[in-house]
Amino acid sequence: MGQENLNSKNPKSKNLSRRSFLGTTATAAAAFTIIPRYVLGGTGYIAPSDTINVAGIGVGSQGGGDIQQLCTPDVPIVRPQRNFNGTPMTKEQIAAQEARMAERMKRNPPPGGPPNTNAVVQMGAAAGANPIKLANIYALCDVDPDYSGHIIKGYPKAKIYSDWRELLDKEKSIDAVVIGTPDHNHAMIAAAFMRAKKHVYLEKPMAKTIFEVRKLAEIAKETGVVTQMGNQGHATEGTRKTVEWIQSGVIGLVREVQLSTNRPMGFWPQGDLKRPEGMPVPKNLNYDVWLGPAPNKPYNPETLHFNWRGLWDYGTGAMGDMGAHIFDAPIWALNLGMPIKIQATSSPYSTDYMPLCEMVTYEFAARDSMPAVKVTWCDGGLRPPRPEGLEAGRAMKDATYYGDKGIITHGSHGAMPELIPGNQNFKGPDAWLPRTGNIFEDWISAIKNGKKSCNDFSISSKLTEIMLLTNIAVKHQLDNITLEYDASNMKISNLPEANSLFQYEYRTGWSL
């Protein structure tokens, strides 16, 4: 069958993926019908006519953008120009940033011309023309009201806290929570709110360790609350097209996938670095709550806010930041389980900071009619070799699938899947996966209709576990062995000492 005329699906592949999809995904097409609560019932059920009260925890950065996708702020929010450590940018830094942007625009001009750098920059929904009212922002919690002040000002009716435990204890009217804290606090907060029967939207990655990921999935199943991991690409058109193209046989059987990102290069510090010396904790910061279960180490502004991503104590590195956006589509499209083997190589790193760049290879076993797959991940600006057939001058994208009949590539979040070489006459198969709306609409719809969200913890836990295996492989690369993963028993079967990295000892006073 020629690719130009591929308008029908592979029946076997279609049935497999539909069963898999419908078993774990909620369709957001259900009508919003007013039905008495006692008729439908169920844990945490909220009638479609009700307004959902949401609390945001960790709202100074990504979490602040998330809540704006649920409810347009009452007061327009202006994003401050600041460095990744939270300090305001100087005039010289702003000028340098604008110069870099101009150079990028010169190399890759965007459609419609360059952006207006003098325009007020709005975050999240505030940048859109149509107001959003998916939920009511009932409370906001952040350990640093200075860093998150621009968000707090946008929701003057919200109750304000600096300790999420106090929020949980006092605010019984909350129905759901959006968690946008650093990775090391994800599991602790999500577990507490799920046990209190609150629905949870948790930013990626689900947690810092594989043990925590599995525990969260277990609690979500036990409590029956609606969960969603903040992997926005899972609900995009591009990701669904990629799944449909691959499972319908557009490029035949896929045996190799290559993934890459430029993170952390130019975003936050990583490498063979020493943790900066301790400094007095500023009065505006609740540092004890920020540390949460992490080791009790001295405060320094260079380790907080966006920079925490590169430290072993708090973050999960480039894979934790971008893996959910790039690895998700391959896992879904190829129905990947856990890798059976994994190995890594990287640039130097320290006991405090992760490496600046790394290359990691995962081997996945055959699944039903699908063959074994090798997936290679590169970060820190590294790229895999250019595919044969990629036209000169055409940039590589973040994900490339090699089939025995062709090649597909797409960007982060599943964006804009294309063939290599390009084919303007190509018409893909008819769409057959349900379209759910964006990930925030899907989560709210699932809460109101008593359904599972499209990327709930039963799905996102698998993705996150694969992502977190990366750091275990990186830390054991000098053992000169390909790690063999026994997923059913959550252990590295051929290197027992690696199993200590599946969880760590929490700071006194904190427990999951």
Secondary structure by P-SEA (a helix, b strand, c coil): cccccccccaaaaaaaaaaaaaaccccccccccccccccccccccccccbbbbbbbcccccaaaaaaaaacccccbbbbcccccccccccaaaaaaaaaaaaaaaaacccccccccccccccccccccccccccccccbbbbcccccaaaaaaacccbbbbccaaaaaaccccccbbbbbccccaaaaaaaaaaaabbbbbccccccccaaaaaaaaaaaaaaccbbbccccccccaaaaaaaaaaaacccccccbbbbbbccccccccccccccccccccccccccccccccccbbbbbccccccccccccccccccccccccccaaaaaaaacccccccccccccccccccccccbbbbbbbcccccccbbbbbbbccccccccccccccccccccbbbbcccbbbbbccccccccccccccccccccccccccccaaaaaaaaaaacccccccccaaaaaaaaaaaaaaaaaacccccccccccccccccccccccccccccccccccc
